[in-house]
Amino acid sequence: MVILQNISYAHANKELLFDAITFTINNQDKIALIGNNGVGKSTLLKIIAGELQTSEGLIKTDAVPYYIPQIFGQFNHLTIAQALNVEEKLNAFQEILIGNVSEENLNLLNDDWTIEDRCNEALHYWQLDNLQLDQKLETLSGGQKTKVFLAGISIHQPELVLLDEPSNHLDTAGRKLLYDFIKSTSSTLLIVSHDRKLLNLLPSVFELTKHGINVYGGNYDFYTEQKQIENNALSHDIQSKEKALRKAKEKERETLERQNKLDSRGEKKQKKAGVSRIMMNTLRNNAENSTAKTKGVHAEKIGGIAKDLQDLRSALPEIDKMKFGFEKTDLHKGKILFTAKNINHNFKDQLLWKEPLDIQITSGERIAIKGLNGSGKTTLIKMITGKIEPKMGTISKAEAKIIYIDQDYSLIENELTVYEQVQKFNDSGLEEHTLKMKLNKFLFSQNDWDKSCTALSGGEKMRLLLCCLTINTKAPDIIILDEPTNNLDIQNIEILTAAINEYQGTLIVVSHDDLFLEEIGIEEFIQV
């Protein structure tokens, strides 16, 4: 069991990340921890893992956590055995086998006589039989590195497992192994992920927001249903508050008009009655004070309603605030854009594909390139974009404007500011105020315009790039997305999905996220 009581965490600059977080994880619970990028999910996992100290609050746990962070090369200097924290135990085991039965080796082994068998079995389960335990992680792909740390769960058999985006670098086969493990394990799980197929395997969802933790007693589909109910209620509250604001302003106008008429009528009567100038001034001042008081009462009421309305609107999901507006491509649907006949490529003196590929891509198609890690998906993309030529076979291409978007959004130039970046795409000479209106539509406020692109998150870079694409006078004929959801939270995946579904041109996608492919209307598959 893990108990968190009033946990708070502040960055080194004293900026508060989250405050007064309280929840309990019971033994054998399987929980999804979700929330927008930057809200503190990874930080919370590190706190539970003991890698970060809280600013305030208390954590109680009766289990030693096994924690797998996001893998991005920080362990490259380690061997597999070192990364799995089994090197000393394995060395002691080998020494004992050859007769060096010293007290030091016995203490290091600690009666764990199955350690080598468990390592081999774990690597076999995660399809890593070809790896050696003394091999450096720098020689492995991202998916292999993730699998190595997942193998550690079987080796150490922890009661509590903390996983941060475990499916990020896994191909379809690797993800299936992960899903099977999640379904079958008796360990307690707390998983941060944007993989909605994975999230649906977990019977509880904890949503971390800037206001705290919300607990939902169901899987991700249940969570989305509940959020829809909440958002519908929020939209209703916004409409009611907008109506109340209009009524309050109308009431203010009517009251002031009536007051002004009464004051004017009273002044005319007083003049006819021959009231002295001093008394007239006194009566006029009283009327003005009364009007000012009336205005103040109404202004306070209107201000309160406007503030409530602003708070309600700020709670809207960001996707409900965005407008995309892609221009149409000039190409007619069905035009042949790319043809490949009998193509193949060399990799380390070997042909990349067992069978040569024959491919035809026509305008308006939505295509996914599928294959295991290392199967040549990126190589095929480079051929489509004209960066490389095949070693065998022939390729023909029509003239077409292609935009290639990789998972790091490398089209965004880090040395530029947000405004300078959109200006780079401004080939039609739009005026500054128009560009800034476009940025506002993509949730970049005035405070963001001078921000350096290097400071943007993955989701922010994605939104900025979408903004740039809508600034062009003509939409690209082909958009190629290479693992576009890898660095995005769920909210930004929904934003990307909505934008892609407005795009009318040719779409080519590399992704292991089957739900994403389904939602963007993929019709054809190229298997490599």
Secondary structure, 3 states (H helix, E strand, C coil): CEEEEEEEEECCCCCEEEEEEEEEECCCCEEEEECCCCCCHHHHHHHHHCCCCCCEEEEEECCCEEEECCCCCCCCCCEHHHHCCCHHHHHHHHHHHCCCCCHHHHHHHCCCCCHHHHHHHHHHHCCCCCCCCCCEHHHCCHHHHHHHHHHHHHHHCCCEEEEECCCCCCCHHHHHHHHHHHHHCCCEEEEECCCHHHHCCCCEEEEEECCEEEEECCCHHHHHHHHHHHHHHHHHHHHHHHHHHHHHHHHHHHHHHHHHHHHHHHHHHHHHCCCCHHHHHHHHHHHHHHHHHHHHHHHHHHHHHHHHHHHHHHCCCHHHHCCCCCCCCCCCCCCEEEEEEEEECEECCEECCCCCEEEEEECCCEEEEECCCCCCHHHHHHHHCCCCCCCEEEEEECCCCEEEECCCCCCCCCCCEHHHHHHHCCCCCCCHHHHHHHHHHCCCCHHHCCCEHHHCCHHHHHHHHHHHHHHCCCCCCEEEEECCCCCCCHHHHHHHHHHHHHCCCEEEEECCCHHHHHHCCCCEEEEC
